[in-house]
Amino acid sequence: QAWLFSEQGANWADYDFTFDAVNNYITRGSGVMVLAQDRDNYYWLDISSSNGRLVRFIDGTAVELARDADIELPYHGLQVYKVSVRHGEGDITIAVDTHNDGTEDFSYTDTTPLAVARFTAGGIGFHFDGVANRYHGIHYDSIRVDVLARADPVVPGDCDSDDDVDLDDFVILKQNFGRSGVTAGAAEGDLDVDGDVDLDDLVVLKQNFGR
């Protein structure tokens, strides 16, 4: 497997990502990432010729969200793409225009609370999960990102979103301590957004207390 991440993008919330892709006989397992944070957390559009799909990775666990042949590359040749990322109230929408001609060919809205809390922002990248050789591959060119909205800076340890870390935040964490299956992130004390409230979250709060 291989990953390539943009150096920028940590605070990119809403954006349009355009690129050219040329396929040389890759049938599955190669595409672009959006809202990419690291190797374990991103949305992946597999655009290979026999496997058009959207996959979400959280903490390294993959969930296939949708399949659509409209986003697949030809078996051999060029295709132009525009991928749009938009945040709503409690959702994230990822849309694809496979010819960048103003026609939306694919759209998926993710309303999973944990994903919405996790992916408030993130950059772009490229991910290949197959076995490459000299005759097969996807080549990318003419890459452009138009950032439409940036995420507000987040104060680590701030549970109540008032831009400081104090006893009010400790109370929220304490009230939820020991819970699992948490979906609201910091608002319920889950400061590392891993779905539970435990000592790791307390460490985050302690390290930032008084900010």
SELUM-859699 format. One line per 8 residues: their letters; for each residue x, y, z of C-alpha. Coordinates in steps of 0.05 Angstrom, whole numbers, plus 5000, padded with zeros to 4 digits. Layout:
<recs>
A) X,Y,Z | ... $
</recs>
This chain:
<recs>
QAWLFSEQ) 5000,5000,5000 | 5021,5072,4990 | 4996,5141,5013 | 5014,5211,4992 | 4987,5270,5033 | 4985,5344,5019 | 5028,5386,5065 | 4972,5436,5073 $
GANWADYD) 4899,5424,5090 | 4895,5414,5165 | 4841,5469,5169 | 4808,5459,5101 | 4734,5448,5113 | 4697,5460,5047 | 4735,5457,4981 | 4736,5436,4908 $
FTFDAVNN) 4791,5388,4887 | 4804,5382,4812 | 4854,5337,4777 | 4868,5297,4714 | 4876,5222,4721 | 4905,5175,4669 | 4893,5101,4679 | 4941,5048,4654 $
YITRGSGV) 4901,4985,4665 | 4889,4990,4740 | 4822,4955,4754 | 4817,4966,4829 | 4850,4998,4889 | 4873,5068,4870 | 4845,5136,4881 | 4844,5202,4918 $
MVLAQDRD) 4832,5221,4991 | 4794,5280,5019 | 4788,5305,5090 | 4852,5266,5099 | 4884,5272,5168 | 4932,5213,5170 | 4937,5141,5146 | 4881,5119,5191 $
NYYWLDIS) 4830,5176,5180 | 4805,5198,5112 | 4752,5189,5058 | 4778,5151,4998 | 4749,5153,4928 | 4772,5090,4892 | 4767,5111,4819 | 4800,5050,4788 $
SSNGRLVR) 4764,5022,4727 | 4725,4965,4760 | 4717,4990,4831 | 4686,5060,4835 | 4669,5070,4908 | 4673,5116,4969 | 4706,5087,5031 | 4712,5121,5099 $
FIDGTAVE) 4770,5104,5145 | 4765,5120,5220 | 4822,5097,5264 | 4843,5050,5209 | 4775,5016,5202 | 4747,5018,5132 | 4672,5025,5117 | 4649,5024,5045 $
LARDADIE) 4596,5078,5040 | 4575,5074,4967 | 4591,5045,4899 | 4579,5080,4832 | 4607,5062,4764 | 4601,5135,4743 | 4664,5154,4782 | 4707,5099,4751 $
LPYHGLQV) 4764,5114,4703 | 4765,5082,4634 | 4808,5019,4632 | 4860,5060,4594 | 4859,5134,4584 | 4847,5204,4613 | 4790,5231,4654 | 4782,5299,4689 $
YKVSVRHG) 4753,5302,4759 | 4724,5352,4806 | 4711,5328,4878 | 4672,5375,4924 | 4671,5372,5000 | 4616,5408,5038 | 4597,5409,5112 | 4525,5419,5133 $
EGDITIAV) 4489,5418,5200 | 4507,5349,5224 | 4530,5321,5157 | 4586,5318,5106 | 4573,5314,5031 | 4624,5290,4981 | 4605,5299,4907 | 4641,5281,4843 $
DTHNDGTE) 4638,5311,4774 | 4675,5261,4731 | 4686,5308,4672 | 4688,5375,4708 | 4632,5398,4663 | 4584,5423,4716 | 4545,5357,4721 | 4544,5321,4788 $
DFSYTDTT) 4555,5247,4774 | 4559,5222,4845 | 4541,5249,4914 | 4541,5219,4984 | 4520,5252,5049 | 4550,5222,5112 | 4509,5234,5175 | 4547,5187,5221 $
PLAVARFT) 4558,5230,5284 | 4628,5203,5298 | 4649,5219,5226 | 4619,5288,5228 | 4656,5302,5293 | 4721,5273,5268 | 4724,5303,5198 | 4713,5377,5210 $
AGGIGFHF) 4772,5390,5164 | 4827,5355,5127 | 4872,5357,5066 | 4877,5317,5002 | 4920,5258,4982 | 4928,5196,4940 | 4922,5124,4963 | 4939,5059,4928 $
DGVANRYH) 4921,4993,4962 | 4943,4944,4909 | 5008,4918,4880 | 5041,4964,4830 | 5085,4944,4772 | 5117,4980,4713 | 5057,4969,4667 | 5000,4988,4713 $
GIHYDSIR) 4983,5052,4749 | 4943,5116,4753 | 4979,5181,4738 | 4953,5248,4765 | 4964,5318,4738 | 4934,5388,4737 | 4919,5385,4811 | 4883,5444,4841 $
VDVLARAD) 4846,5458,4906 | 4799,5517,4916 | 4787,5526,4990 | 4718,5556,5004 | 4716,5551,5080 | 4766,5537,5135 | 4752,5505,5202 | 4756,5548,5264 $
PVVPGDCD) 4817,5535,5307 | 4800,5484,5361 | 4826,5492,5432 | 4846,5422,5457 | 4807,5405,5519 | 4751,5455,5506 | 4687,5414,5515 | 4637,5472,5516 $
SDDDVDLD) 4666,5510,5456 | 4678,5575,5494 | 4751,5578,5473 | 4781,5563,5541 | 4794,5502,5584 | 4768,5507,5655 | 4725,5473,5707 | 4664,5475,5662 $
DFVILKQN) 4700,5429,5614 | 4722,5384,5670 | 4650,5377,5693 | 4628,5355,5623 | 4684,5304,5619 | 4669,5278,5690 | 4594,5270,5675 | 4610,5227,5614 $
FGRSGVTA) 4671,5190,5641 | 4670,5116,5626 | 4620,5121,5569 | 4631,5087,5502 | 4594,5098,5437 | 4599,5173,5445 | 4581,5209,5381 | 4585,5284,5397 $
GAAEGDLD) 4660,5288,5406 | 4686,5341,5454 | 4616,5364,5471 | 4608,5299,5510 | 4679,5297,5537 | 4709,5255,5481 | 4768,5300,5468 | 4807,5252,5424 $
VDGDVDLD) 4743,5234,5385 | 4753,5159,5390 | 4682,5144,5412 | 4694,5136,5487 | 4711,5180,5547 | 4770,5154,5586 | 4838,5172,5616 | 4864,5193,5548 $
DLVVLKQN) 4812,5248,5546 | 4829,5269,5617 | 4902,5275,5597 | 4883,5322,5540 | 4842,5365,5587 | 4897,5366,5641 | 4951,5385,5591 | 4910,5445,5567 $
FGR) 4876,5466,5632 | 4878,5541,5642 | 4886,5559,5568 $
</recs>
